[in-house]
Amino acid sequence: MGINRLASTGMEILVLSTETNPVVGQRCKKLGIPCVQGCRDKLASLRLEAVRRKRDFSEICFVGNDINDAGCLKAAGFPVCVRDAMPEVLPLARLVLRCPGGGGAVRELCDLLYHQMRKRKSK
């Protein structure tokens, strides 16, 4: 529900994962979210997507939890970590979510962004 509501604002969503997980792929397909799995270099994949979508890194919110996310967290305009992210990446985040990864963090972020987008549109 959170992802669908956020997508309704026009915000573009992408899942980047170094793993290849059929469950993640099916869930993204069901939600209509582009998903790049098995990417060895998340920052390179994020750069390609940013160019393809004509987005500047300052416009990108990136959520991470581990050291392989550090490059994207440093590059993103709004870097976010889940509560239980690795200690090495937590300082890179502008926002640390209250929820842990797999425990409602995506919904928490979607709700925060959704309400922020609605505030902007109502002004």
Secondary structure as UniProt FT lines:
FT   HELIX           2..7
FT   TURN            8..10
FT   STRAND          15..17
FT   HELIX           22..31
FT   STRAND          35..37
FT   HELIX           42..52
FT   TURN            53..54
FT   HELIX           57..59
FT   STRAND          61..64
FT   HELIX           67..69
FT   HELIX           70..75
FT   STRAND          78..81
FT   TURN            83..84
FT   TURN            87..89
FT   HELIX           90..92
FT   STRAND          95..96
FT   TURN            101..104
FT   HELIX           105..122
//
